[in-house]
Structure formats: structure tokens, C-alpha cells
């Protein structure tokens, strides 16, 4: 195995702490990678949808509010689409 170390802190650790032993160095990396993987896992507990659901209720669903139309100012749909495409590519 060939190791090229550009970081002086890691090189110092490798030379002085591990005595330039590649096997110890690879074991050290693998052990810390496993620890890192174990500490960065998510603990996801399942949630009961019946207990955590929220029901949306609407009073007058059949009536349409005239102020609720966001496209009421658009007269020419083709021109509006062209302008959207031009603005998206700029």
C-alpha cells in the first residue's frame, strides 16, 4: 500500500503516533470510519398516521373567490409563456 499525505498534521500523526506503520494507520482509519457511520445514523421512529393526521376543512368549497385567481391580469397566454421562458434563460 502506498500512502501520499499532503497534510502536515496527519503526516506528523502517522510518523510519531503510529510509527509509520501502514497497517495501524489503515486500522485506525477503518475504526474511525465505522464509528463515524454509527454516530451519523438517524433514529426514525414510526408515527401513527391516525393519531398525527390533521384534517383540513373548508367552509364554502363550491364558491370561487374572484380575488383568488393569480392569473387574472394575463390577457395573452402565449405571450405570457414566451416571457416566462425568456426570463428563465437569462
Secondary structure, DSSP 8 states (H G I E B T S, - for coil): -------HHHHHIIIIISTT-HHHHHHHHHHHHHHHHHHT--------HHHH------S-SSS--GGG-TTTT-S-HHHHHHHHHHHHH-
